[in-house]
Amino acid sequence: MSEVPLARLFEIATRRRPIHSNPEVILPVQPDRPIAPEALFRADDPPAPGDGVRRRILELGSGWGEFLVDWLQQHPADDYVAFEIKSDRIRRTIKRVRKLEAPHLRVVPVNFAWFLEEILPPAAFDWIIVNFPDPWPKRRHWKHRLVQPDFPERMAPLLRPGGQIHLATDYGPYARKMIQIFRRAADFEAVFPDSDFLRRRPADVPVTRFEQITGESEGRTPYFTRWRLRSGRPA
Ligand SMILES: C[S@@+](CC[C@H](N)C(=O)[O-])C[C@H]1O[C@@H](n2cnc3c(N)ncnc32)[C@H](O)[C@@H]1O
C-alpha cells in the first residue's frame, strides 16, 4: 500500500471542525514547523500567585480532562498544552477548565501518531504526561502504541533541562514495555526511589475517567512510572 503524502495527512488533520472555533484550540500551520510559542504559552510576565513557578506541561491523550483540571487547580500559574483527538472530550475539558480562575490551556486537536514533535517548540516543556494510553493488546496492533522504543529520544528534545515524563497504565504488558524502553534510554533516569515504577497512586496524581472505568470493571491496579531528563542531555 502506498504511503499517504504528508500534505494530505496534514489536510485531514487540520480539516475544519466546530471545535476549532474555541480560542483554546490551536492548530499547526505547517506539517513540519513548530507552532509559535506565543500561540501555546502566556507571554513571560511575572508568575501568578501560587508556588511562584510557571511550568509548561504537555499531555498526550488528555481524554475528558480530569488530570489537567486538577493540575491547573493546584498550579494556576502553569501553561498547559493538551493533545486530544476527540471533539466531545475536548469540549468537555474546555467547559471544565473555564470554571477555573485564570487557567491557561491550549488544546491541539490533531492525531499525535501523525504530527507530534515536528509541530511543537523544542526545549519548551517541564512535564510530558501520558495517562492510560490506548493499550493495543494484540501483537499485530503494537505498532499503534504511543510508547515505542524511540519514544524517549523523540520526547527528550521537547523537554527543558530536568524535565520529566509521567506515564500511567493499568495494562501490565504495556507497563513492562514502557519501563523496559525507559530503562534503556540513556537520556533519562527513574524518578521514583528504589523502583522504576509504583503500584500505588503518587500523592499528586488524580484518578482519571479511563482509570476509573477500567478500575471498576476490570479491577486492575495501575502502574505509575516517571523519568527525568538527565542533566546535560538534549534541551
Ligand atoms: C484510553 S484514553 C485515556 C484518556 C485519559 N488520559 C484518561 O486517563 O482518562 C486515550 C485517549 O487518547 C486519545 N487518543 C488516542 N490516540 C490518539 C491520537 N493518535 N491522537 C490524539 N489523541 C489520541 C483518545 O481519544 C483518548 O481520549
PDBQT file of the ligand as one rigid body, heavy atoms in Angstrom, charges set to zero:
ROOT
HETATM    1  C1  LIG A 301      -7.606   5.370  26.822  1.00  0.00    +0.000 C 
HETATM    2  S1  LIG A 301      -7.985   7.057  26.684  1.00  0.00    +0.000 S 
HETATM    3  C2  LIG A 301      -7.313   7.795  28.163  1.00  0.00    +0.000 C 
HETATM    4  C3  LIG A 301      -7.842   9.206  28.382  1.00  0.00    +0.000 C 
HETATM    5  C4  LIG A 301      -7.311   9.929  29.634  1.00  0.00    +0.000 C 
HETATM    6  N1  LIG A 301      -5.866  10.113  29.584  1.00  0.00    +0.000 N 
HETATM    7  C5  LIG A 301      -7.703   9.170  30.871  1.00  0.00    +0.000 C 
HETATM    8  O1  LIG A 301      -6.809   8.626  31.555  1.00  0.00    +0.000 OA
HETATM    9  O2  LIG A 301      -8.922   9.116  31.163  1.00  0.00    +0.000 OA
HETATM   10  C6  LIG A 301      -6.816   7.598  25.460  1.00  0.00    +0.000 C 
HETATM   11  C7  LIG A 301      -7.091   8.997  24.964  1.00  0.00    +0.000 C 
HETATM   12  O3  LIG A 301      -6.131   9.357  23.983  1.00  0.00    +0.000 OA
HETATM   13  C8  LIG A 301      -6.799   9.886  22.833  1.00  0.00    +0.000 C 
HETATM   14  N2  LIG A 301      -6.017   9.461  21.678  1.00  0.00    +0.000 N 
HETATM   15  C9  LIG A 301      -5.722   8.184  21.342  1.00  0.00    +0.000 A 
HETATM   16  N3  LIG A 301      -4.962   8.158  20.229  1.00  0.00    +0.000 NA
HETATM   17  C10 LIG A 301      -4.780   9.447  19.865  1.00  0.00    +0.000 A 
HETATM   18  C11 LIG A 301      -4.071  10.054  18.795  1.00  0.00    +0.000 A 
HETATM   19  N4  LIG A 301      -3.428   9.308  17.892  1.00  0.00    +0.000 N 
HETATM   20  N5  LIG A 301      -4.049  11.402  18.720  1.00  0.00    +0.000 NA
HETATM   21  C12 LIG A 301      -4.713  12.164  19.651  1.00  0.00    +0.000 A 
HETATM   22  N6  LIG A 301      -5.407  11.630  20.701  1.00  0.00    +0.000 NA
HETATM   23  C13 LIG A 301      -5.438  10.296  20.801  1.00  0.00    +0.000 A 
HETATM   24  C14 LIG A 301      -8.167   9.236  22.842  1.00  0.00    +0.000 C 
HETATM   25  O4  LIG A 301      -9.134   9.991  22.141  1.00  0.00    +0.000 OA
HETATM   26  C15 LIG A 301      -8.473   9.132  24.322  1.00  0.00    +0.000 C 
HETATM   27  O5  LIG A 301      -9.137  10.259  24.835  1.00  0.00    +0.000 OA
ENDROOT
TORSDOF 0
